[in-house]
Amino acid sequence: MTRKRFDDLDCSVACALDQVGDWWSLLVVKEAMLGTRRFVDFQQRLGIAKNILCNRLNRLVDSGVMSKVDAGEHGTRYEYRLTDKGRDLFTVITALRQWSERWNGNRDDLRLVDRISGHPIRQLRVEGDDGQPLTVRNVRFEETKVGR
């Protein structure tokens, strides 16, 4: 089955989904954020089929979310590392995690804490320029002529 591409849509969300929106991609990125780097470790921790993992890693490398680096051990061995673009998905993954915990309950033993203080991180929120929280009811989407 060929996956749907969104190249012809002028939509920022569709563009993001083209790069990380298929099944497994964000879980691979999350595992990389936890320190996983080798193919066999991704496969073992996620329980993903090797052919699917190979496809997802290649797609993440091609889109610049991860880089494939020669580890230089015992012949040709590679590690997959997040790029700046990939590390910027931390907010997205955290928001998805918090949303799921709210609506689906806690599903794992992980807790996000500030490395320095040890305190749990706050709930992510969208804020106005005055620092007050905004919801979809407090904003409007305006058309711009950028990119058209």
GIKA-V555695 format. One record per residue. N is the residue number from 1. PHI is phi as a letter, one per 30 degrees, with the letter a starting at -180 (none if undefined). NEAR is the number of other ideal C-beta (glycine too) atoms within 8 Angstrom. D_LAST is the distance of its C-alpha to the last C-alpha in Angstrom with 1 decimal. Layout:
n=N phi=PHI near=NEAR d_last=D_LAST
n=N phi=PHI near=NEAR d_last=D_LAST
This chain:
n=1 phi=none near=2 d_last=31.5
n=2 phi=d near=3 d_last=28.0
n=3 phi=d near=5 d_last=25.7
n=4 phi=d near=4 d_last=22.5
n=5 phi=c near=6 d_last=19.3
n=6 phi=c near=10 d_last=16.0
n=7 phi=e near=5 d_last=13.8
n=8 phi=d near=4 d_last=12.1
n=9 phi=c near=7 d_last=11.5
n=10 phi=d near=4 d_last=8.5
n=11 phi=b near=7 d_last=11.4
n=12 phi=d near=5 d_last=13.0
n=13 phi=d near=6 d_last=16.4
n=14 phi=d near=9 d_last=15.8
n=15 phi=d near=10 d_last=14.8
n=16 phi=d near=9 d_last=18.0
n=17 phi=d near=10 d_last=20.0
n=18 phi=e near=10 d_last=19.3
n=19 phi=c near=11 d_last=21.0
n=20 phi=b near=13 d_last=23.8
n=21 phi=c near=7 d_last=23.9
n=22 phi=d near=9 d_last=26.5
n=23 phi=e near=3 d_last=30.2
n=24 phi=i near=11 d_last=31.9
n=25 phi=e near=13 d_last=29.1
n=26 phi=d near=11 d_last=29.3
n=27 phi=d near=9 d_last=33.1
n=28 phi=d near=16 d_last=33.2
n=29 phi=d near=16 d_last=31.1
n=30 phi=d near=9 d_last=33.6
n=31 phi=d near=12 d_last=36.5
n=32 phi=d near=15 d_last=35.2
n=33 phi=d near=10 d_last=35.0
n=34 phi=d near=6 d_last=38.7
n=35 phi=j near=5 d_last=39.6
n=36 phi=d near=9 d_last=39.6
n=37 phi=b near=8 d_last=38.8
n=38 phi=c near=11 d_last=40.7
n=39 phi=e near=10 d_last=39.9
n=40 phi=d near=6 d_last=43.3
n=41 phi=d near=10 d_last=42.9
n=42 phi=e near=16 d_last=39.5
n=43 phi=d near=11 d_last=41.2
n=44 phi=d near=7 d_last=44.3
n=45 phi=d near=8 d_last=42.7
n=46 phi=c near=11 d_last=40.2
n=47 phi=i near=5 d_last=42.3
n=48 phi=c near=12 d_last=39.5
n=49 phi=d near=5 d_last=40.3
n=50 phi=d near=7 d_last=40.1
n=51 phi=d near=6 d_last=37.8
n=52 phi=d near=9 d_last=35.2
n=53 phi=d near=15 d_last=35.5
n=54 phi=e near=9 d_last=35.1
n=55 phi=d near=8 d_last=31.9
n=56 phi=d near=13 d_last=30.4
n=57 phi=d near=14 d_last=31.5
n=58 phi=d near=8 d_last=30.0
n=59 phi=d near=11 d_last=26.7
n=60 phi=d near=16 d_last=26.7
n=61 phi=d near=12 d_last=27.7
n=62 phi=d near=6 d_last=25.1
n=63 phi=d near=10 d_last=22.3
n=64 phi=i near=7 d_last=24.0
n=65 phi=d near=13 d_last=25.4
n=66 phi=b near=14 d_last=28.9
n=67 phi=b near=8 d_last=30.8
n=68 phi=c near=8 d_last=33.8
n=69 phi=b near=8 d_last=36.6
n=70 phi=d near=6 d_last=40.0
n=71 phi=d near=8 d_last=42.6
n=72 phi=i near=4 d_last=45.3
n=73 phi=c near=5 d_last=47.9
n=74 phi=h near=3 d_last=50.2
n=75 phi=i near=4 d_last=48.3
n=76 phi=c near=4 d_last=44.6
n=77 phi=b near=10 d_last=43.4
n=78 phi=c near=10 d_last=39.9
n=79 phi=b near=9 d_last=38.5
n=80 phi=c near=15 d_last=35.1
n=81 phi=b near=9 d_last=33.9
n=82 phi=d near=10 d_last=30.9
n=83 phi=d near=10 d_last=28.5
n=84 phi=e near=5 d_last=27.0
n=85 phi=d near=9 d_last=24.0
n=86 phi=d near=13 d_last=26.7
n=87 phi=d near=9 d_last=28.7
n=88 phi=d near=7 d_last=25.7
n=89 phi=d near=12 d_last=26.1
n=90 phi=e near=8 d_last=29.4
n=91 phi=d near=8 d_last=28.0
n=92 phi=d near=9 d_last=26.4
n=93 phi=d near=12 d_last=29.7
n=94 phi=d near=11 d_last=31.8
n=95 phi=d near=9 d_last=29.9
n=96 phi=d near=9 d_last=30.4
n=97 phi=d near=9 d_last=34.0
n=98 phi=d near=10 d_last=34.7
n=99 phi=d near=8 d_last=33.1
n=100 phi=d near=9 d_last=35.3
n=101 phi=d near=10 d_last=38.4
n=102 phi=d near=6 d_last=38.0
n=103 phi=c near=5 d_last=37.5
n=104 phi=c near=6 d_last=39.3
n=105 phi=i near=4 d_last=41.8
n=106 phi=d near=4 d_last=42.4
n=107 phi=c near=6 d_last=42.5
n=108 phi=a near=4 d_last=43.5
n=109 phi=c near=3 d_last=45.7
n=110 phi=d near=4 d_last=42.9
n=111 phi=b near=5 d_last=42.4
n=112 phi=d near=7 d_last=39.9
n=113 phi=b near=9 d_last=41.8
n=114 phi=d near=8 d_last=41.2
n=115 phi=e near=4 d_last=42.8
n=116 phi=d near=4 d_last=44.5
n=117 phi=d near=5 d_last=45.7
n=118 phi=i near=6 d_last=46.1
n=119 phi=d near=6 d_last=44.8
n=120 phi=e near=7 d_last=42.4
n=121 phi=d near=7 d_last=38.8
n=122 phi=d near=4 d_last=37.6
n=123 phi=d near=4 d_last=35.4
n=124 phi=d near=7 d_last=31.7
n=125 phi=a near=6 d_last=30.0
n=126 phi=d near=6 d_last=27.0
n=127 phi=b near=9 d_last=28.1
n=128 phi=d near=8 d_last=27.1
n=129 phi=d near=4 d_last=27.5
n=130 phi=c near=5 d_last=31.2
n=131 phi=i near=5 d_last=31.8
n=132 phi=d near=6 d_last=32.4
n=133 phi=d near=7 d_last=31.2
n=134 phi=b near=9 d_last=28.3
n=135 phi=c near=7 d_last=27.9
n=136 phi=d near=4 d_last=25.2
n=137 phi=d near=4 d_last=27.3
n=138 phi=c near=6 d_last=26.8
n=139 phi=b near=8 d_last=23.0
n=140 phi=b near=3 d_last=20.1
n=141 phi=c near=4 d_last=16.6
n=142 phi=c near=4 d_last=14.3
n=143 phi=d near=4 d_last=10.7
n=144 phi=b near=4 d_last=8.7
n=145 phi=c near=4 d_last=5.7
n=146 phi=d near=4 d_last=5.6
n=147 phi=i near=3 d_last=3.8
n=148 phi=c near=4 d_last=0.0
